[in-house]
Amino acid sequence: MQSTSPRDAARTSSGDDSGASRTAESPAEPRADAAAETTGETPGETTGETPAADSHVPAGGMARASTLMASGTLISRLLGFMRTMLLAVALGGTALVADVFEKANTVPNVIYMLLAGGMFNVVLVPQLIKAAKRSDGGADYTARLLTLATLVLGAATLLITALAYPLMTALTKDWSEPMLALGTSFAVWTLPQVFFYGLYAVIGQVLNANAKFGWYMWAPVLNNLIAIAVIGAYIAMFGAYAVGGDQLAEWTTAQTVWLGAGHTIGIIAQALILLWPLRTLGIPLRPRFGWRGLGLRATGQIAAWTLVTMLISNIGNLLYMRLISGATASRQDAGGDPSIPGEYAANAAQLIAVLPHSVFVLSMATVLFNQLARSMDLGRLGEVRDIINRGLRMFALPVMFCMIAILVLAGPLGRLFGGSSSASVLSGAAIAQLLVLLALGMPFRSANFYLMRVFYSAEDARTPMLVQTIIVGLGLTISHSLAAVLPNTALPFIVVGMFSALHVVQYVICHVRVVRRWGSFDVGSVVASYARAGWAAAGAGVVGVAVLWLLGGYRTGADLGFAWESIGTAVITCAAVGAAMAAAFVVLLRVMRVPEFGDLVETLSRRLPALRRLAPPVR
């Protein structure tokens, strides 16, 4: 298990970064990256074809391509936040239909990852890059690949959609027949997304292999814009969620079709918009049969281990979220108690907790991965240890600050996704509790992510698979054992809290394996970096607590504070507290003369010279 929600695990692997489309990193990603960056550029490689120009190298340079992709990711995530906030207004933050719809709208992405996501990301990337070097630019190969993918995905999607009811039954716990009926109705409209997720992934990899990176990362922006429009129109037509009444009995077919079909239209648009840049590559958009020579059997041992890892991870996530779905049934039996979180609340908390990791750690780790791969290939183990140490220390500043910031702002952040009904404060508080549990594991989560990349940089996908198997097995054993003796209402807290605890266990395992294989990377200096960053972040946290107190962040109930009054006041509170904490953090880093801060400022000042004044004084 990658201790994350299924939406998180699916997003990074598939390239889908939309809030509407799920939420953390997959173990397959580094091998996909490595394949895209190295496999197609092997010196002296021959394909039997007249080589074309290096179409996989962006004309504007990798820096420009990286900026374009990063901007698409950031905007998509911000829109994803808006989409999730609006959904809470429409359906409630901890209400029945919100959880039912969340289940139906999350499952297609995870199923796609189980069926073909790893194959597309890990196996096809090298083949696409090789084909792009042929005299026809890979047009024939790509056309045959798209034909095959369309047929396989179409058949799989039809079968899965036909099995919507047994699928919803298997992936939920203790749901009543009316709940399953509504979940099945939603699933009939959302499961066709499997086909379009696959089409988006295949076309996206073709574009990436031909250095058209921006389209793949910006397409989810369109998806999120459509989802936001769909939810906004839903609120205008059917009204916002209000406490009281029987939400399940009062639900209509029109509401199901509008939400389910509307979100699927967003995924369709996300896939079809990629056809435009695909046409510019000269690839015929018509069926082409004959699939011998596609290289699908020559996956290699690395790809095979990675596919197994993804399979284990995604199945584990489905089983974890099945346990959390039991809280939805119990909440319904308890009269709809909004203080009981369900699947929407768990995914909203995960959406917040993963953002710092995606913005800071993922981007830095991607750069360092290339350096690790080169050093591994040259056998320079001293450099390998230095890069491991440097990477872990680089993460210390953003990770520790974000962890403390989330702990301080858990309440207002939860309120953002609590909706607008009279139960919004209780719903926000329930999300905040899950958010605190996730925040506590953030440093270990980032360290695990990076150490797993160390193994992939050495072309070792077997070790991550073994680690993932151990963690998933341990997590499922513990969670299901506790589920047998604890009420369903406790399961969201148990599962989410266990995620953070398992990050610690996973780090210990990865650390021991790395040290045994490549030697000590001076973990003492890494701990010192996190300690320095932690003290500075704690000091900033004190400032944040003071500002939050002034804004009424610790007043609820009848004497409701400003921070809890509405989504708008929660946004203002987060901005004010976050700004105060950031300023205090920078001041403390300068006063404490934290060396990692000086290194960070030096790096950033190469592009923005004005930042040099932030550098701490030289000792």
N, C-alpha and C positions, 0 to 999 in steps of 0.2 A: 504493500500500500504506500502510495505517496499520500501522506496524510492531508488530503484536500478533498473538497467536494468534487463530484464527477464533472460539474460544469467547469471547474478550474482545471482539472486534469485534461479535459478534452480541448480546451481552448488553445493552449500554446502549441499542442501537437498539430492541430489541424490548421493553425494559422488564423483561426477565427478568434477575434478579440472582442466581439460584441457582447454587451451586457445581456442582450437578448438571447445570446447563444451559448452561454455557459462560462464556467470559471476556471489552474496552476500548471505547472510545467509537467511535461511528460518525459519519462526517461528516454524516449526515442529521439527527442529533439537534437541532442548533440550529435548523434550519428547522422541524422539528416543534414545538419549543418556541415558536418565534416565531409559528407559525401558531396554536397553541393560545392564545397570550397576546394576539395583536393582530388576527388576521384576523377573528375573530368579533366584534370590538368596534369595528369601524370606525364612526365617527360618521356618522349619517345614512344608514346602510345600510338598504335596504329589501329585503324578500324576497317581497313579495306576500302575506304572511300577517300575521295579527294577532300582534304580538309578545307573547311570554310574558315572564315574569320572567327576570332574568338568572340562569338556572340554572347557568351556567358559573362563577359567582363563589361560592366556598365561604362558607357561612353563618358559620363560625367565623373567617374571615379567612385570608389566604395564609400568615401565620406559623404558624398552627396546622396548616394543611394540609401545609406544608413539613416541620414537625417530625414529623408522622405518617408522611410518606413516607420521611424520612431514617431514622427509627427502624426501619421495615420493611426498608429497604435494609441497614442495619447488621446487624440480627439475621439477615437472610437470608445475608449474606456470612459471618458467623461460623458459621452452620450449614453453609454451603458448604465452609468450611475443615474442619469435622468430617466431612462426607461424603467429601471427598477424602482425608483422613487414614485413614478407615476403609477406603476402597477399596484403599489401599496395603497395609493389613493383610490384606485379603481376597485380593488378586491380586498383590501385590508392587509395589514402587516402580519398578523397571526390569525387569519380567518380561514375558514374551511376551503373555499374555492381558490384562494391564493395558493394553498399547498397542492390542491388537486391539479390546477393548471401548471404549477411549477414542475410537478412530477412529469406531466405529459409533455411539456415543452423542453425538458432537460433530457429525457430519455433518447430522443433521436440522435443527438450529437454523440452520446456515449455509445449507442449501438453502432453508429457509423465507425467510431474509433475501434470497436471490437471487430467489425467486419473487414474494414479496409484501410483505416487511417494509418496504421503502422506500415502497411504494404506501400501505400502511396508515398509516405514521407521517407521511408528508409530504403526501399528497394528501387523505386522508379527514378529518384533524383539522379543517381549516377548514370542510369541508362539514358535519361533525357539529355544530360549534358554531353554525353558521348554522341548521341544522335544529332545534337545541334551543330556539331563540328563537320557533319557530312556535307557533301556538295549541295544537297537540296535543303540544307539548314534543318534537317530532321523532320521535314513536312510529312513524308510518307510514314515514318515511324510514329509520329505523333497522331496522325489521323487514325492509324490502326489502333493505337493505344486508347484514344478517345472512344472509338467504336466499341472496343472490348469493355471499357469501364462503364459506358452507358448501358450496355446489355446486362452486365453483372449487377450493377447498382439498381437498375430497373427491376430485375427479377427479385432481388433481395428485398427491395422496398415493397413490392406488391405482396410478397409472402409475409413480411413483418406487419404490414398494415392489416392484413387479413387475420393476424393473430393478436390484434390489439387487446382484446379482453383477457385472454390468458396471460399476456405479457404484463398488463397492469396488475393482475392478481398476483403474479409471481414477485413483482417488485414493490409490493406494499404489504403492510403488516396490520392485520385486524381491521381492515376497511370494511364498512358495511356494503351491502349490495347497491344502495343508491349512490354511495361514493364511488364505487367501482364503475357503475354505469356512467356517471358524469366523467370520470377519468378516461373511460374508453371512448366516449364521445369526443373529448378533447384530442385523444391520441389518434383517432381516425383522421383528424385534420392536421395534426402535427407530425405524425410518423413519415409522411411523404418528404419531409425535410431531409431524411437520410439520403435520398437520391441526389438532392441539390447540394448537400454538404460534400458528397463525394465528387460531384461535378466541379464544384468550386475548388476543391483540393487538387484535383488532377490538372485542371486548366491553370490553376495558380502555380503549380510546380513547373508546368511548361513555360509559363511566362518568366518565372524566376530563372530557369535554365537559359533563357534568352535575354537575361539582364533587364527585364521589365518588372522590377521589384515593387514599384509603388502601387500598381493596380491591386495586387494581392492583399496588401495591408490596408488599402483605403476602401476596398469593397465593403467590409463590415460597417463602415460609416453609413453607407446607403441603407444597409439592413437596419441599423439602429434608428435612423431617421424615419424609416417606414414604421418600425415598431412604436416609436414615440407618437407618430401621427395616428396609428391604429388605436393606441390606448387613450390618447386625447379625444379622439372621436367617440370612443366607447363611453368615456365619462360624460361627454356632451349629450349622447343619446340615452344612456341608461342611468346616469347619475353616479356619484361617488359612493363608495361603501359606507354604510351606516349601521351602527350597532342596533340589534333588535331584529325580530322576525326570524324566519327559517330560511337562511341563505340557500340551502340546498333545494328546498321545496319551491322557492320563488324563482329559481334560475330558469332561464328560457333557452330554447334552441338558438334563437337569434344571437344571444350573448355568446354562446359556445362557438357558433360559426364566425362571429366577428373577431373574437380573440384568437381562436385556433387558426382559422384561415388567414387572418391578417398577419400573424407572425410567420406563417409559412410563406406568404407572399414576400416578406422581407428576405428570407433565405433564398427564395427563387431569384429575386432581383440581385442579391449578392453574387450568385453564380452566373447569371446571364450577362451581367455587365462586363464580365471578363471575356465574353465572346468578341467584343469590339477590338481590344488590343490583340486578341488571338488572330483575327483576320489580317492584321497588319503584318503578321509573320509569314503570310503566304500559305498558311495551313488550310487545306480545303475543309469546309464545314459540312461534309457529307460522309455517309458511312463508307468505311474501307475495311474489308475483311482480309483474313489471312494473318494469323498471329504467331507464326513460327519466326524465331529470331528476335522476339521482344525482350528476351533476357530475363523472363520472370522466374525461371528456375535457378538462375545463377545469382541467388541472393547472398550467398556466402554465410559463414558462421556468425559474423557480427550481426547481420540483419536478422538472422533466425533468433539469436538470443534476445535481441531488442524487441522483436515482435512478441516473444513469450513474456517479456517484462511488461509490455503494454497490456497484454491480455490479462495478466495477473492483477495489475494495478486497476484497470477499469472494472473488472469483475468485483474486486474488493470494494471499490467505490459504490457500485450498485448495491451491494449487500449492506454497506454502512448506511446509505440513504434509505434503504428499506426499513432499517430499524428506526430511523428518525421519523419515517412516515407513520409509525405507530403512535406517535404523540398527537398527530392530527386526529386519529380515531378517538383517542382518549379525551382530547380537548372537546370534540363534538359531544361525547357522552357527558362531559362536565358542563354543558351549557354554553360552550364556545368561550371558555376562559381565555382572554387575550394575553395573559401572562405566560401561557404555555407556548413555546416556540415550535415551529414545524419546519418543513423543508424550505419554504420561502425564507424564513428567518435565518436558517443555517447558511443558505446560499448568499443572502445579502451580507451576512457577517464575513463570509469568505471573500466576497467581492471587494470589501473594504480592506481586509487583511492582506490580500495578495497584491494590492496596488503598489505599495512601496517596493516589494520584491520585484515586480515586473518592471517598474520604471528604473530602479537603480541596479539591483543585483543582476538581473537578466542581461542588461546591456553591457555591464562591466565583465560579466562572466563570458559573454560571447567573444569579446576582444581577447581576453586572457586564454580562452580555449584554443585559439589559433596559435598562440605562443607556446602553450603546453604541447600541442600536437607536434610542432616543429622540434621542440627540445626532446620530446620522447623519441621522435623519429631519428634524431641525431645521437641519441644515447647520452645526452648531457644531463645526468641526474642531478647535479648541483643546481643547474638552472631550473630543473623541474621543481625541486624543493623550494627554491627561491620564489618561483611564480605561485606555488601553492600558498606560501606564507604571505606573499604580497596581496594576493587576491582576498584571502580571509581578512587581512587587516584593512583592506580598502572598503570592505562591506561594513566595518564596525560603525563608522560615523552615521551613514544613512539608516542602517538597520536599528541601532540603539535609539536614535532620535525618534524614528517612526514608531518604534515599540512604545516608548514612553508617551508620545503624543496620542497614540490610539488608546492607551490606558487612561490618560487624562480625559480624552474627548469621547470615550465610549458611549456615554449617555447621549450627547447631542448627535453623534454619528448614527447611533441606533434610531434616534428620533427622525432623522432624515428618511428612513425607510419604514417608519411606523404607520404611515398613512395620514389621513386627515379626519378620521372619525373620532368619536368621543373615547375610543379605546386606544388611540394612537400613542399616548404616553406609556401605557402598559405594554403595548406591542414594541415600542422603541426600547423600553427597558429590558424586555426579553432578548431582543437582538443584541443589546449592549452587553448582556451577560455572556453570550456566546462569543462576542467580539473580544472581550477580556481574555477568555480562555485561549482563543487563537493567537492573540498578541503575545502571550507569554512564551510561545514557541517560535517566534519569528527569527531570533538569532540562529537557532539550531536548524530551522528550515533552510535558511540561506546557506549555511555552512554545508548542509547535506547536499543541496543542489550543486554546489561547487565541487565538493569532493567526488560526487558521482561523475562529474565531467572529467575529473582527473583520470578515472578508469576508461572512459570513452576515448580520451585523447591518446591513450595507449592501445587503442583498438581492442579493448577488453570490455565486451558487453555481457560476458558471463557473470562477472562479479556483481554488477548492479542487479542482474536478474536474481541472483541468490540472495542478495540483501533485501530486495523487494519482496521475495517470497517469504523470508523470515519475518519481516515487518508486517506484511499482510496476514500471514498465518497467526502471528501473535495478537495482532489487533482484532481479528475476527473471533479468535478464541475468547479473548477477554470480554469483548463487547457482547457476544452472544451468551456468554456465561452470566454476565450481569443482567442481560435482558430477561433471563429466565427467573430472576428473583426480584428485580426492581420493576416499578410501574413504568408504563410507556412514557409517562410525562417526564421521567428523569433521563430518558435515553438521549435526547438531543445534547444535554449537558455532558453526559458520559462519553458519547461518541466524539464530540468536538473537543472536550478536554483531553481525551485519549490521543487525539491527533497531535497535540503539543507534546504530550509525554512520549509518544513514539518517535517524535523528531529527535528527542534527546537520546533514546536508545539507538536510533539509526546513526546518529552522529558518532556515538562510541564505536559502533561496529565499523563504520567507514574509516574513522581515524586509525583504528588498530590495523586495518587492512592496508591503508596507505603507508603507514610507518613501517610495517613489516616488509612491504614491497619496495619502497623507494627511500626509506630512511626518514629520520626525524626532520621535520620542517620547522623546528623551533616554535612549538606550540606555546611556549611561555610568552614569547613576544606577541602572539596572537591574543592570548588572554589579557595581557597588559593593554593592548589596543582597545579591546572591548571594555576593560575596566575604566580606562581614561574616558572613552566615549560615553560609557554608562554614567559616570559621575557628572559629566557635563550635561547629559540628557536629563539626569535626575534634577540637577539645579534648574534647568529650563522647565522641568515638570512642576517644580514648586511655583514658578512664575505663572505657568499655565493654570494651575489649581487656583491661584489667587484671582486671576482674571475670570475664570469660570465661576468662582464663588460670587464675584461682583455681578455677573450676568445671570445669577439665579440658577446655576447649573446643579445645585444641590438641594433645590426646593421643588418638590412635587406635591401631588395631592391637591388639597383645596388651595394652598398657597403656592400656586404654580409659578415657577421662575421663568424669566424671559427666554432662557435657552430651550425650554420645553413647550413653549406656547404654540409653535407652528413649525412647519418645514422651513419657512423663510427665516424665522428667528434662530433656528438651529444652524442654518447656513451662515448667518452673520456671526453667531457664536463660534463656530468652527474656524471661520476666517480670522476673527479677532484673537482667539486663543492661540491658533496656529502661528500667526504672525508674531505675537509676543514671545512664544516659545522659540521660534526660529531665531529671532534677534538675540534672545538671552543665550541660546546655544552657541551662536557665533562668538559672542562676547566671552563666554566661559572658555571656549576652545582657544581663543587668543590669549586670555589671561593664563590659562593652564599650559600654554605653549605646546599643544598637542601636535606631535610631528606629522601624524596622518592628515591633519587639517592643512598644514603647510604644504604637504605633497599635493593634496587635492587642489588647493588654490593655485599652486604653480602650474598644474596641468591645465586648469580652466583658463588661467590668465594668458596662455598662449593664443587663445582665441579671443578673450576679452581682457585686454591689458588693464582695464580699470579695476579688475578684481584683485590686483596685486596688493592694494592697500589693506585687504582683509587678512593677509598673511600674518601669522604671529611673529612677534619680535624674535630675532636670533638670540639664542642663549649666549 
